[in-house]
Amino acid sequence: MNNKIIPNEPVCDIFFVNETDVQRHELYLAEINDQNNNEIKNDKDNKAEKKEKPWRNILSWVMTVFLAFVIAMLINAYVFRASKVQGPSMQPTFYTDDTVFLSKLPYLFDIPEQNDIVVFDSEAVPNPLDPNDTSYTKRNFFTDIRESLQYNLITQKLFSQGIEDKYWIKRVIGVPGDVIYLNDGYVYVNGVAFKDTHTNQADPPDYSVNRLFLKEGEEYAVIVPEDCVFVMGDNRNHSSDSRDIGFVPINAILGKVIVKTY
């Protein structure tokens, strides 16, 4: 008997697929779908990161500059600061336009010693004749930082920022507890004549001239109070110092002179 093909009837191949094959196919499609989704997500993340990266770089740069600026201010205020000498009060040790470098580090945990040369803020010294004086500047951390920016060699050169009437440079003669008086052309500290080896020998000190705060004579002896020092210029006859303005608070001292240049 011959096989017959019935006209106009579709011819179909029938495949029998077991359940395991179907599951494998579904897993394969799921893996491909996951890969496509991950690629799309990565593309979006890369685009977002590219947009954010410039801002991150700018922020990092700003933070670096800010940190460097803060460190520079602290160094200038407390570690190593330059200042120019103005006036004849410290001759022959210093002359006008000499540059000195000072540091406040020696006084962070200790007090000034006799013969230290210091720079201090004259506006932070109270009136010795008025025990109730409150007009003087009370210095603190923020004062140090602000003035380290306002008064320095750069501002002096660029803006002619004068500080000769504000910052004074003097030698420490007496420290807390010392008894100071002037007699017969000498400065006495605790009853012992101070060795004036740094004074202007061409113009010997004349202590007979009455000053605002300290006059010549043992009967006018003063005691240096706690947290203060007694200072004088090496050019005694041409120096306004503790003989006029009284005791200098240690808090008013900007630093000890540690280096001198010409």
C-alpha positions in Angstrom: 0.0 0.0 0.0 1.5 3.4 -1.1 1.7 6.4 1.2 -0.4 9.3 -0.1 0.0 13.0 0.4 -3.2 14.8 0.7 -3.1 18.0 -1.2 -3.3 21.3 0.7 -2.5 19.7 4.0 0.4 21.2 6.0 3.3 19.0 6.7 4.5 19.3 10.3 7.5 17.9 12.1 6.7 17.0 15.7 9.5 17.3 18.3 9.2 15.9 21.8 11.1 18.1 24.4 11.4 16.9 27.9 11.0 19.1 31.0 14.8 19.2 31.8 15.5 20.9 28.4 12.9 23.5 29.0 14.3 24.4 32.4 17.8 24.7 30.9 16.5 27.0 28.2 14.8 29.2 30.7 17.9 29.4 32.8 20.0 30.3 29.8 17.5 33.1 28.8 17.5 34.4 32.4 21.3 34.5 32.5 21.4 36.5 29.2 18.8 38.9 30.6 20.8 39.4 33.8 23.9 40.1 31.8 22.1 42.7 29.7 20.6 44.4 32.8 24.1 44.5 34.4 25.6 46.0 31.3 22.9 48.7 31.2 23.4 49.4 34.9 27.2 49.7 34.6 26.8 52.1 31.7 24.5 54.3 33.8 26.9 54.1 36.8 29.9 55.0 34.6 28.1 58.0 33.1 27.0 59.2 36.6 30.6 58.7 37.9 32.0 60.7 35.0 29.6 63.5 35.9 30.5 63.5 39.6 34.3 63.1 39.2 35.1 66.7 38.3 33.2 67.9 41.4 35.1 65.5 43.5 38.4 66.7 42.1 37.5 70.3 42.7 36.3 69.6 46.3 39.5 67.7 47.0 41.6 70.6 45.6 39.7 73.2 47.7 40.1 71.1 50.9 43.8 70.7 50.2 44.3 74.4 49.7 42.3 75.2 52.8 44.2 72.8 55.0 47.6 74.2 53.7 46.3 77.7 54.4 45.4 76.8 58.0 48.7 75.1 58.7 50.6 78.2 57.2 48.6 80.5 59.5 49.4 78.4 62.6 53.1 78.3 61.7 53.2 82.0 61.1 51.4 82.8 64.4 53.2 80.4 66.7 56.2 78.7 65.2 58.2 81.1 62.9 57.2 84.7 62.2 59.2 87.5 60.6 59.1 91.1 61.6 61.0 94.3 60.8 62.6 96.5 63.4 61.6 100.2 63.3 63.2 102.9 65.4 66.4 103.3 67.5 65.3 101.9 70.8 67.2 98.6 70.5 70.5 100.0 69.1 73.2 98.8 69.0 71.6 95.3 69.0 69.1 96.0 66.3 68.8 98.9 63.8 65.9 100.1 61.7 64.9 97.7 58.9 66.7 94.7 60.5 64.6 91.6 60.0 64.0 89.4 63.0 62.3 86.0 63.3 60.4 85.2 66.4 58.6 82.1 67.8 56.0 81.8 70.4 56.8 78.1 71.0 59.3 78.8 73.9 56.5 80.5 75.9 53.7 78.0 75.3 54.8 75.9 78.3 57.3 78.3 80.0 57.7 82.0 80.8 60.3 84.5 79.4 63.7 84.6 81.0 65.9 87.5 81.8 67.8 88.8 78.7 65.3 87.3 76.3 64.5 89.7 73.5 60.8 89.7 72.8 58.2 91.4 70.5 55.0 92.4 72.1 51.7 94.2 71.4 51.9 97.6 73.1 48.1 97.9 72.8 47.7 94.9 75.0 49.5 96.6 77.9 47.1 98.1 80.5 47.7 101.7 81.8 49.9 101.3 84.9 48.4 104.4 86.5 44.8 103.2 86.1 44.2 99.9 87.9 40.6 99.9 86.4 41.8 100.3 82.8 39.9 98.1 80.4 40.8 99.9 77.2 43.7 97.6 76.3 43.5 94.7 73.8 42.9 91.3 75.4 44.7 89.0 73.1 43.6 85.4 72.4 44.1 82.7 69.8 41.9 84.5 67.2 43.9 87.7 67.7 47.1 85.9 67.0 45.7 84.3 63.8 44.1 87.5 62.5 47.2 89.7 63.1 49.5 87.1 61.6 47.6 87.7 58.4 47.2 91.4 58.8 50.7 92.3 60.0 53.6 90.6 58.2 56.4 91.3 55.8 54.2 90.8 52.8 51.5 93.2 53.9 54.1 95.7 55.0 55.7 95.6 51.6 52.5 95.5 49.5 50.2 97.8 51.5 52.6 99.8 53.6 51.0 98.4 56.7 52.8 100.1 59.5 53.1 98.5 62.9 55.9 100.5 64.5 53.5 101.9 67.1 51.8 98.6 67.8 54.6 96.0 68.1 57.6 96.8 70.2 60.8 94.9 70.5 62.6 95.0 73.9 64.8 93.1 76.3 63.4 91.3 79.3 65.0 92.7 82.5 62.7 91.3 85.2 60.4 88.3 85.4 57.5 87.5 87.9 58.6 88.1 91.5 61.7 90.2 90.7 62.2 93.5 92.5 63.3 96.3 90.1 64.7 99.7 90.9 67.0 102.3 89.3 69.9 103.8 91.3 73.2 105.6 90.5 73.0 104.9 86.8 72.2 101.2 87.2 69.2 98.9 87.0 69.0 96.7 90.0 67.2 93.3 89.9 66.7 91.7 93.4 69.4 94.0 94.8 72.0 93.1 92.2 73.1 95.5 89.4 71.9 94.3 86.0 74.8 93.8 83.6 74.1 96.3 80.9 76.5 94.8 78.4 74.1 95.3 75.5 73.4 99.0 76.0 74.6 101.8 73.8 78.0 102.6 75.2 78.3 105.7 73.1 75.3 107.1 75.0 75.4 105.8 78.6 72.1 105.3 80.3 70.8 108.3 82.3 68.2 107.1 84.8 67.8 110.4 86.5 65.2 111.5 83.9 61.8 110.8 85.5 59.6 108.4 83.6 55.9 107.9 83.8 56.0 104.6 85.7 59.4 104.1 87.3 61.6 106.8 88.7 65.2 106.6 89.9 65.7 105.7 93.5 65.5 102.5 95.6 62.4 103.9 97.3 60.6 103.6 94.0 61.3 99.9 93.6 58.5 97.8 92.0 57.8 94.1 92.1 57.0 92.3 88.8 53.6 90.7 89.2 52.6 87.2 88.2 52.2 86.6 84.4 54.1 89.8 83.6 57.7 90.9 82.7 59.6 94.2 83.0 61.3 95.2 79.7 63.7 97.9 78.5 65.3 98.9 75.2 69.1 98.5 74.8 69.3 102.2 73.8 68.1 103.2 77.2 68.0 107.0 76.7 65.9 106.6 73.5 63.5 103.9 74.5 59.9 103.9 75.7 59.6 100.7 77.7 58.4 99.5 81.1 59.7 102.7 82.7 56.8 104.4 80.9 54.2 101.8 80.1 54.6 99.5 83.2 54.7 95.7 83.2 54.0 93.8 80.0 51.6 90.9 80.3 53.2 87.6 79.0 49.9 87.2 77.1 50.8 90.3 75.1 54.1 88.8 73.8 54.1 87.7 70.2 57.3 85.7 70.5 60.9 85.4 71.4 63.5 86.7 68.9 65.4 83.6 67.8 67.0 84.7 64.5 68.3 88.1 63.3 69.1 89.0 59.7 70.5 92.2 58.2 
